[in-house]
Structures are given as C-alpha cells and as structure tokens.
C-alpha cells in the first residue's frame, strides 16, 4: 500500500494505535461516525481493521485525503449531524 502524505493524524502521537488496542467488540458492518474527521486518518485506520460503513464530518472537508468514507461538511456548533437517517454503532470524536 502506498503511503498518502496527506493522510496524517492531527492528534497525539500513538493515540490512534492506542484506541485500536482498546476498541470494544463492534460488528464490522455497523455504521461508524467520526466527528471532526480531519484528513480521514482515523477513518482510514478503521477501514484497515475491516470496518466498511464509515462516515465523517468536518468543518473543512477540503483536507480529506481518503475516499473510503462518506464525509460531509458540518459546523457542529450550529448544525445537526448531516446523516439523519442513520443509526450509528459507534461514534468517535478525537480531540
């Protein structure tokens, strides 16, 4: 797999790996939502773990560097989550 230099985590070094090691048992077919997904690095890591129904929101979706998730722009200070017809099995919001 070719490394994507634009797909980087804007978080504490090692946080994503720590979270992977501590994920609860989650059905890989349940939809997962990452609020404030940034470049999509966390969503990409979840995809590599076998999750396939991935969604994200971010104020600036121009920074998104992956196409493995459905991502919509959203200002969570003023807007509702833009996936009203979905129920998520897991929601993350990292930093």
C-alpha positions as CSV (number, residue, x, y, z in Angstrom):
1,X,0.0,0.0,0.0
2,X,1.3,3.4,-0.9
3,X,1.6,5.9,1.9
4,X,-0.5,9.0,1.4
5,X,1.4,12.0,2.7
6,X,-1.8,14.0,3.1
7,X,-3.5,11.3,5.3
8,X,-2.0,12.2,8.7
9,X,-3.4,12.2,12.2
10,X,-3.7,15.6,13.8
11,X,-3.5,14.2,17.3
12,X,-1.1,13.0,19.9
13,X,1.4,10.5,18.6
14,X,0.2,7.0,19.1
15,X,-3.4,7.9,20.0
16,X,-4.9,6.0,17.1
17,X,-2.9,2.9,17.8
18,X,-3.9,3.1,21.5
19,X,-7.5,3.3,20.5
20,X,-7.3,0.4,18.1
21,X,-5.9,-1.7,21.0
22,X,-8.8,-0.7,23.2
23,X,-11.7,-0.8,20.8
24,X,-14.7,-2.7,22.2
25,X,-16.1,-5.6,20.2
26,X,-18.0,-3.9,17.4
27,X,-19.8,-5.5,14.5
28,X,-17.7,-4.6,11.4
29,X,-20.9,-4.0,9.5
30,X,-22.3,-1.3,11.8
31,X,-22.0,2.3,10.6
32,X,-19.3,4.3,12.3
33,X,-19.2,8.1,12.5
34,X,-16.1,10.2,13.2
35,X,-17.0,13.8,14.2
36,X,-14.2,16.2,13.1
37,X,-12.6,13.7,10.9
38,X,-9.8,16.0,9.5
39,X,-7.8,14.2,6.9
40,X,-9.6,10.9,7.5
41,X,-6.7,9.2,9.1
42,X,-8.8,7.6,11.8
43,X,-11.4,6.5,9.3
44,X,-8.7,5.0,7.2
45,X,-7.3,3.1,10.1
46,X,-10.8,1.8,10.9
47,X,-11.2,0.7,7.3
48,X,-7.9,-1.2,7.5
49,X,-9.4,-3.1,10.5
50,X,-12.3,-4.2,8.4
51,X,-15.0,-1.6,9.0
52,X,-16.8,-0.8,5.8
53,X,-19.6,1.7,6.6
54,X,-17.7,4.8,7.5
55,X,-18.9,8.3,7.8
56,X,-17.4,11.6,8.9
57,X,-18.0,15.2,9.4
58,X,-15.6,18.2,9.4
59,X,-15.8,21.9,9.2
60,X,-13.3,21.8,6.3
61,X,-13.7,18.7,4.1
62,X,-11.1,20.0,1.6
63,X,-8.4,18.5,3.9
64,X,-9.9,15.0,3.4
65,X,-7.3,12.7,1.9
66,X,-9.2,9.4,1.6
67,X,-12.2,8.2,-0.3
68,X,-13.1,5.2,1.9
69,X,-15.8,7.1,3.9
70,X,-18.8,9.3,3.2
71,X,-17.9,12.7,4.6
72,X,-19.9,15.9,4.8
73,X,-19.1,19.4,5.8
74,X,-20.7,20.4,9.1
75,X,-20.2,23.0,11.7
76,X,-21.3,21.1,14.8
77,X,-21.6,24.4,16.8
78,X,-24.6,25.4,14.6
79,X,-25.7,22.4,12.6
80,X,-27.1,19.0,13.3
81,X,-25.2,15.9,12.2
82,X,-25.9,15.6,8.5
83,X,-26.9,11.9,8.5
84,X,-30.4,12.0,9.9
85,X,-31.5,8.6,8.5
86,X,-28.6,6.6,10.0
87,X,-28.2,4.9,13.4
88,X,-24.5,4.5,14.3
89,X,-23.0,1.6,16.1
90,X,-20.0,3.7,17.2
91,X,-19.3,7.4,17.2
92,X,-15.9,8.9,17.8
93,X,-14.7,12.5,18.2
94,X,-10.9,12.6,18.7
95,X,-9.6,15.9,20.1
